[in-house]
Every structure is written in C-alpha cells, then in structure tokens.
Amino acid sequence: MSDALTMRAIPGKGQGIVAVRAIACGELRLDKAPLFAQQHYIHEESLAAALSRLSRDDQLPHHSLASSWKGIHRPLSNIWLTNAIPCGTPEDPSGDENEVEGIPPIAARFNASCRPDVYHWWDVVRQRLALRAERDIAEGEELTSAYTDILESRDERRAQLQEHYNFDCCCVACSL
C-alpha cells in the first residue's frame, strides 16, 4: 500500500482505506494494476481459472475481499460482482469495447460514498486505476469513492447501489 494509506476495520462497513498522513487535494496515488481482467459477464469457472494462474500470495488478498451477494451467487462471482471496476487490457485499452473489469487491490477497499474523497479513473496509458484526492484529507480519515453518478438524485443513487452492490447507502449525502 502507499505511504499515505492503510487498510483498517471501519465500523459498520468492514475493511476500508484510511489516511496515515494528511493528503492534499489533487494528490495522485496510482493503484496496482488488477491481478487479472475479465469481461463483465463472468462465470465462476473463468474466475477460478484466472485465480489458479496467480501465486498463492496474490490469491489471498482476493479471497479476503467483501462479498455483498452471499447466498445469491457462487463465492468467486460474489467477490467479483461486489468489487470489480471497469478497466482495460492491452487489446482494449479503455475497456469500453468488451466491458472489461478487474479488481485493483487497493481500490477494491475504498468504501462507497455519494460525497467521495477520492476520484478514480482508468489510466489507459499505464493500464491501472488512477486515484486523486478530491479535497484535503486529514490523517486518520477514511477515504471513500463514488460507486454511482453523484449527480443523480438520492433515490436514484440508492436504488442503483441496492441493485448493483446489494447495500443501502448510509453515507453523509444519502442521510440528509
């Protein structure tokens, strides 16, 4: 993890990313590239095959990720549907053509907020998720990311989060 971030238990949210030092607005942090990428429409077997090609050390963090769909989908699909983020591959740098997704290790630990601290986008040149602080962040503060379009209405955002991630958003913007 970077010199500015650590993973820690967040009450009511599981694991999250917290600043270990002050982070200035606009400061850029690049995540690691996803360990593997898949088309959005995944199958348990293709995920198992991709994971089997990774070292045990690379598999362990993946298996420890949150799963919002327990009892609804199979285990690897649960993790994928909860944590995958649009990304690209050398064949499809933007990920747009084939709806490619991956799970960048650090980015998967950012909890959701409709008033996020961090903006993320897929860096086509570097083939990894790029992160930028949206405002000054104090030491010890949790960093969050938007999982939906923050310009949508509260009801629309909450419905999308329920449909796509299976949780009720209780962030500061949705709690107003």
Legacy VTK file of the C-alpha trace (Angstrom):
# vtk DataFile Version 3.0
C-alpha trace
ASCII
DATASET POLYDATA
POINTS 176 float
0.000 0.000 0.000
1.200 3.572 -0.470
2.966 5.608 2.202
-0.233 7.631 2.729
-2.792 4.826 3.042
-3.538 1.853 5.252
-6.354 -0.658 5.457
-8.331 -0.749 8.681
-11.651 -2.009 10.026
-14.368 0.642 9.602
-17.352 0.285 11.986
-20.408 -0.935 10.082
-18.531 -1.204 6.771
-15.903 -3.944 7.091
-12.431 -3.022 5.827
-11.676 0.422 4.411
-8.822 2.724 3.418
-7.628 5.338 5.923
-5.065 8.140 5.535
-1.945 7.639 7.668
-0.847 11.201 6.895
-2.500 14.314 5.537
-3.270 14.085 1.804
-3.572 17.310 -0.184
-6.402 17.945 -2.614
-5.272 16.827 -6.060
-2.580 14.479 -4.788
-2.351 11.489 -7.075
-1.975 7.912 -5.940
-1.769 5.129 -8.504
-3.097 1.719 -7.576
-1.537 -1.529 -8.714
-2.891 -2.964 -11.929
-5.619 -5.604 -11.491
-4.219 -9.100 -10.993
-6.401 -10.165 -13.908
-9.226 -8.723 -16.021
-12.413 -10.352 -17.302
-15.431 -9.361 -19.319
-18.281 -8.068 -17.174
-20.385 -11.155 -17.863
-18.356 -13.597 -15.800
-18.631 -17.252 -14.934
-17.424 -18.941 -11.754
-15.261 -21.283 -13.831
-13.445 -18.473 -15.681
-12.742 -16.697 -12.373
-11.413 -19.919 -10.833
-9.168 -20.488 -13.864
-7.796 -16.912 -13.735
-7.140 -17.149 -9.992
-5.428 -20.526 -10.351
-2.793 -18.871 -12.563
-1.850 -16.485 -9.718
0.568 -17.203 -6.903
-0.900 -18.099 -3.520
0.290 -14.702 -2.204
-1.721 -12.945 -4.939
-4.793 -15.135 -4.371
-5.114 -14.466 -0.621
-5.993 -10.743 -0.813
-8.599 -11.525 -3.475
-10.321 -14.124 -1.285
-10.458 -11.679 1.645
-12.491 -9.059 -0.252
-16.069 -8.224 0.693
-18.993 -10.078 -0.819
-22.411 -8.397 -0.915
-24.123 -11.301 -2.657
-23.632 -14.248 -0.256
-26.272 -16.908 -0.795
-27.279 -15.404 -4.153
-24.248 -16.104 -6.369
-21.362 -18.551 -6.120
-18.361 -17.446 -3.971
-15.943 -16.123 -6.616
-18.790 -14.437 -8.508
-19.890 -12.788 -5.228
-16.457 -11.223 -4.770
-16.277 -10.172 -8.421
-19.723 -8.550 -8.510
-19.013 -6.670 -5.269
-15.517 -5.380 -6.120
-14.828 -5.303 -9.883
-14.153 -1.920 -11.500
-14.197 -1.088 -15.252
-10.689 -1.253 -16.722
-8.826 -2.015 -19.908
-6.430 -4.552 -21.364
-3.659 -4.214 -23.977
-6.182 -5.392 -26.598
-8.909 -2.999 -25.388
-7.081 -0.171 -23.534
-10.185 1.658 -22.312
-12.229 -1.456 -21.523
-15.196 0.083 -23.329
-15.436 -2.334 -26.256
-15.589 -5.544 -24.260
-16.899 -4.264 -20.910
-13.684 -5.385 -19.216
-13.399 -5.240 -15.437
-10.723 -6.032 -12.880
-10.141 -5.756 -9.158
-7.259 -3.389 -8.382
-6.154 -4.464 -4.876
-6.217 -1.081 -3.114
-9.202 0.412 -4.949
-11.371 -2.578 -4.003
-11.045 -1.495 -0.357
-12.485 2.014 -0.838
-15.966 2.099 0.668
-18.773 3.940 -1.115
-19.916 7.487 -0.551
-22.080 9.779 -2.657
-19.827 12.575 -1.386
-16.483 10.885 -2.134
-13.000 11.932 -1.047
-11.283 10.220 -3.970
-11.973 10.325 -7.693
-10.844 7.338 -9.762
-10.492 6.657 -13.464
-8.859 4.058 -15.690
-5.436 5.301 -16.906
-5.265 3.862 -20.427
-1.521 4.569 -20.818
-0.424 2.989 -17.521
-3.125 0.272 -17.585
-4.092 0.808 -13.978
-6.631 2.669 -11.927
-5.579 6.214 -11.059
-6.789 7.885 -7.856
-6.853 11.572 -6.966
-7.913 13.257 -3.724
-10.964 15.468 -4.307
-10.275 17.565 -1.211
-7.758 17.802 1.615
-7.925 14.638 3.719
-6.781 14.579 7.338
-4.646 11.885 8.921
-6.891 9.105 10.273
-9.800 9.929 7.946
-11.444 7.207 5.844
-11.144 7.672 2.076
-14.240 6.878 0.015
-15.106 6.613 -3.661
-18.340 7.056 -5.623
-19.903 3.831 -6.907
-22.604 5.709 -8.851
-23.102 9.032 -10.631
-23.173 11.506 -7.736
-25.251 13.939 -9.803
-28.239 11.567 -9.756
-30.956 12.104 -7.156
-30.554 10.443 -3.752
-33.312 7.940 -4.549
-31.737 7.043 -7.920
-28.262 6.586 -6.350
-29.614 4.427 -3.547
-31.609 2.282 -5.990
-28.526 1.763 -8.175
-26.372 0.831 -5.165
-29.009 -1.632 -3.989
-29.351 -3.179 -7.461
-25.643 -3.382 -8.342
-23.958 -3.789 -4.927
-26.764 -5.060 -2.678
-26.476 -2.488 0.105
-28.377 0.524 1.431
-26.242 3.645 1.251
-25.987 5.487 4.560
-23.302 7.994 3.512
-23.479 11.612 4.587
-25.182 12.677 1.323
-27.843 9.947 1.498
-28.502 10.520 5.199
-29.566 14.164 4.767
LINES 1 177
176 0 1 2 3 4 5 6 7 8 9 10 11 12 13 14 15 16 17 18 19 20 21 22 23 24 25 26 27 28 29 30 31 32 33 34 35 36 37 38 39 40 41 42 43 44 45 46 47 48 49 50 51 52 53 54 55 56 57 58 59 60 61 62 63 64 65 66 67 68 69 70 71 72 73 74 75 76 77 78 79 80 81 82 83 84 85 86 87 88 89 90 91 92 93 94 95 96 97 98 99 100 101 102 103 104 105 106 107 108 109 110 111 112 113 114 115 116 117 118 119 120 121 122 123 124 125 126 127 128 129 130 131 132 133 134 135 136 137 138 139 140 141 142 143 144 145 146 147 148 149 150 151 152 153 154 155 156 157 158 159 160 161 162 163 164 165 166 167 168 169 170 171 172 173 174 175
